[in-house]
């Protein structure tokens, strides 16, 4: 099982390629951001598939949701619930 750190305070996060964030949302144990280019990145606890990577693997590193890219979809807005993530494309 992967170790996922839980931080009760703000922390800097390095996104790939110095991407500009246009929206962010936090769930109970995961976070999602939408970039100005319409990409979605998620990280945190993924037990219920809420990270959108097609599995239930957790990650401390922000990862791009490749399914949206493969489908040619542009993320416009994201809202995280306690164990869910909703994306408007």
C-alpha positions, 0 to 999 in steps of 0.5 A, spaced: 500 500 500 502 506 498 503 511 503 499 518 502 501 524 507 496 528 510 497 535 511 493 540 515 497 546 512 498 549 505 504 546 502 507 548 495 506 543 489 510 543 483 506 542 477 509 539 471 511 544 465 510 550 470 502 549 468 498 555 470 492 553 474 485 556 473 481 552 478 482 548 484 477 544 488 479 539 495 475 533 497 476 530 504 483 527 502 484 529 494 485 535 490 484 537 483 486 542 479 484 545 472 489 548 468 488 554 463 490 549 457 484 545 459 488 539 463 485 536 469 490 534 474 489 530 481 492 527 487 491 524 494 487 518 496 484 514 490 480 508 494 474 510 490 477 512 483 476 519 485 482 521 482 480 519 475 486 515 473 482 508 471 484 505 478 484 506 485 491 508 486 493 514 491 498 518 489 502 524 493 504 527 486 499 531 481 498 526 475 494 529 469 487 525 467 489 522 461 482 519 459 480 527 458 486 528 453 485 521 449 477 523 448 479 530 446 476 533 452 477 540 455 476 541 462 473 547 464 471 546 471 472 541 477 468 540 484 471 535 489 466 532 493 468 528 500 470 521 495 468 524 488 470 529 483 466 532 478 468 535 472 465 540 467 468 539 460 
